[in-house]
Amino acid sequence: MSDVDPRKDPRFRSFRAAAYGVHILVSTLFCLWLIVNVSRSVAAMTPEKRTRAMGDPGVSFRECVDGAQSLWTELESQREGLVRKAPARSVDQEWMRFRTAWLERLRERESRCPKSPELRTLFLRLEEVSDLYTIHAVQYAGEVGGAVDALQAAFDAARRSPASDQAP
């Protein structure tokens, strides 16, 4: 006859059950807390779609296209500026602030436009590109940002070096 496994001593069965219960409870509460906070964060960064206000005459199809073009130009110039920002590790936070304000302008512009499949597609594509640029900003700040900041520091140190004033 084999001995009872000391890790499964029947005297501690109720303690093990309580420990498992506490573990499951704490894990569940943590997951719920995380889900709620991520949901709040996403909601804060993504403005709701708007409807046209009563009495607002809206704008013409052409004005909508021109407005979308100006939003695209603004988005693209901001994206190009990402690599020039210092410190590079913080570009994701700056991008998020810009993106939220930009999305507000996009929603406002879109709400004043006439209903049309072409305009709907245009605004959806603008938002899709904005989302992809957001991924780019986060990846740049997290993966490349540290190396870029270190490179900039090395350039600054080399320029401050007494050897930089010497002729060859």
C-alpha positions as CSV (number, residue, x, y, z in Angstrom):
1,M,0.0,0.0,0.0
2,S,1.4,3.4,-0.9
3,D,1.6,6.4,1.3
4,V,-0.7,9.3,0.9
5,D,0.8,12.2,-1.1
6,P,1.6,14.8,1.6
7,R,0.6,17.6,-0.8
8,K,-3.0,16.2,-0.9
9,D,-3.4,15.5,2.8
10,P,-7.2,15.3,3.4
11,R,-6.9,17.4,6.5
12,F,-6.1,20.4,4.3
13,R,-8.8,19.9,1.7
14,S,-10.9,22.8,3.0
15,F,-7.9,25.1,3.1
16,R,-7.0,24.2,-0.5
17,A,-10.6,24.8,-1.6
18,A,-10.5,28.2,0.1
19,A,-7.2,29.1,-1.4
20,Y,-8.4,28.2,-4.9
21,G,-11.6,30.2,-4.3
22,V,-9.7,33.3,-3.2
23,H,-7.3,32.9,-6.2
24,I,-10.2,32.7,-8.6
25,L,-12.0,35.6,-6.9
26,V,-8.9,37.9,-7.0
27,S,-8.2,36.9,-10.6
28,T,-11.7,37.6,-11.6
29,L,-11.8,41.0,-9.9
30,F,-8.5,42.0,-11.4
31,C,-9.6,41.0,-14.9
32,L,-12.9,42.9,-14.5
33,W,-11.0,46.0,-13.3
34,L,-8.7,45.8,-16.2
35,I,-11.5,45.4,-18.7
36,V,-13.4,48.4,-17.3
37,N,-10.3,50.6,-17.3
38,V,-9.3,49.7,-20.8
39,S,-12.9,50.3,-22.0
40,R,-12.9,53.7,-20.4
41,S,-9.6,54.6,-21.9
42,V,-10.7,53.6,-25.4
43,A,-14.0,55.4,-25.0
44,A,-12.1,58.6,-23.9
45,M,-9.8,58.4,-27.0
46,T,-12.5,57.7,-29.5
47,P,-15.2,60.3,-29.9
48,E,-18.7,59.2,-30.7
49,K,-20.1,59.7,-34.2
50,R,-22.3,62.8,-34.4
51,T,-25.6,63.5,-36.1
52,R,-26.3,66.8,-37.8
53,A,-28.0,69.3,-35.5
54,M,-31.5,70.5,-36.3
55,G,-31.5,73.5,-38.5
56,D,-27.8,73.0,-39.6
57,P,-27.9,73.2,-43.4
58,G,-24.7,71.2,-43.7
59,V,-22.1,71.5,-46.4
60,S,-21.9,70.5,-50.1
61,F,-20.4,67.3,-51.3
62,R,-17.4,69.2,-52.7
63,E,-16.8,71.0,-49.4
64,C,-16.9,67.6,-47.6
65,V,-14.2,66.3,-50.0
66,D,-12.1,69.4,-49.5
67,G,-12.6,69.2,-45.7
68,A,-11.6,65.5,-45.7
69,Q,-8.5,66.4,-47.8
70,S,-7.5,69.0,-45.3
71,L,-7.9,66.5,-42.4
72,W,-5.7,64.1,-44.4
73,T,-3.0,66.7,-44.9
74,E,-3.1,67.5,-41.2
75,L,-2.9,63.8,-40.3
76,E,0.0,63.2,-42.7
77,S,2.0,66.2,-41.6
78,Q,1.6,65.2,-38.0
79,R,2.8,61.6,-38.8
80,E,5.8,62.9,-40.6
81,G,6.7,65.0,-37.6
82,L,6.7,61.9,-35.3
83,V,10.3,61.1,-36.2
84,R,11.5,64.6,-35.5
85,K,10.1,64.8,-32.0
86,A,12.3,64.5,-29.0
87,P,12.3,62.5,-26.9
88,A,11.2,59.8,-29.2
89,R,9.8,57.6,-26.4
90,S,7.0,60.2,-25.8
91,V,5.7,60.4,-29.4
92,D,2.9,57.9,-28.6
93,Q,1.4,60.2,-25.9
94,E,1.7,63.2,-28.1
95,W,0.1,61.3,-31.0
96,M,-2.8,60.2,-28.8
97,R,-3.5,63.8,-27.8
98,F,-3.4,64.9,-31.4
99,R,-5.5,61.9,-32.6
100,T,-8.3,62.6,-30.1
101,A,-8.6,66.2,-31.2
102,W,-8.3,65.2,-34.8
103,L,-11.1,62.6,-34.5
104,E,-13.3,65.3,-32.9
105,R,-12.8,67.4,-36.0
106,L,-13.4,64.4,-38.3
107,R,-16.6,63.6,-36.5
108,E,-17.8,67.2,-36.7
109,R,-17.0,67.5,-40.4
110,E,-18.6,64.1,-41.2
111,S,-21.8,65.0,-39.4
112,R,-22.3,68.1,-41.6
113,C,-21.8,66.2,-44.9
114,P,-24.6,64.8,-47.0
115,K,-25.3,61.0,-46.8
116,S,-23.4,59.4,-49.7
117,P,-21.6,56.0,-50.1
118,E,-18.6,57.7,-51.5
119,L,-18.3,60.1,-48.6
120,R,-18.9,57.3,-46.1
121,T,-16.1,55.3,-47.6
122,L,-13.8,58.4,-47.7
123,F,-14.3,59.0,-43.9
124,L,-14.0,55.3,-43.1
125,R,-10.6,55.2,-44.9
126,L,-9.4,58.4,-43.2
127,E,-10.2,56.8,-39.8
128,E,-8.6,53.5,-40.8
129,V,-5.4,55.3,-41.8
130,S,-5.5,57.2,-38.4
131,D,-5.7,53.9,-36.6
132,L,-2.7,52.5,-38.5
133,Y,-0.7,55.7,-37.7
134,T,-1.6,55.2,-34.1
135,I,-0.1,51.7,-34.2
136,H,2.9,53.2,-35.9
137,A,3.3,55.9,-33.2
138,V,3.1,53.3,-30.4
139,Q,5.5,51.0,-32.0
140,Y,8.0,53.8,-32.9
141,A,7.9,55.1,-29.3
142,G,8.2,51.6,-27.7
143,E,10.5,49.8,-30.0
144,V,12.6,52.4,-31.8
145,G,12.3,55.4,-29.5
146,G,14.9,54.4,-27.0
147,A,17.5,53.7,-29.8
148,V,16.7,57.1,-31.4
149,D,17.0,58.9,-28.1
150,A,20.3,57.2,-27.4
151,L,21.6,58.1,-30.9
152,Q,20.6,61.8,-30.4
153,A,22.4,61.8,-27.0
154,A,25.5,60.4,-28.8
155,F,25.3,63.1,-31.4
156,D,25.1,65.8,-28.6
157,A,28.0,64.3,-26.7
158,A,30.1,64.1,-29.9
159,R,29.3,67.8,-30.7
160,R,30.3,68.8,-27.1
161,S,33.5,66.9,-27.3
162,P,36.7,69.0,-27.3
163,A,37.9,66.9,-30.2
164,S,35.0,68.2,-32.4
165,D,36.7,71.6,-32.6
166,Q,40.0,70.2,-33.9
167,A,40.8,70.2,-37.6
168,P,41.9,67.0,-39.3
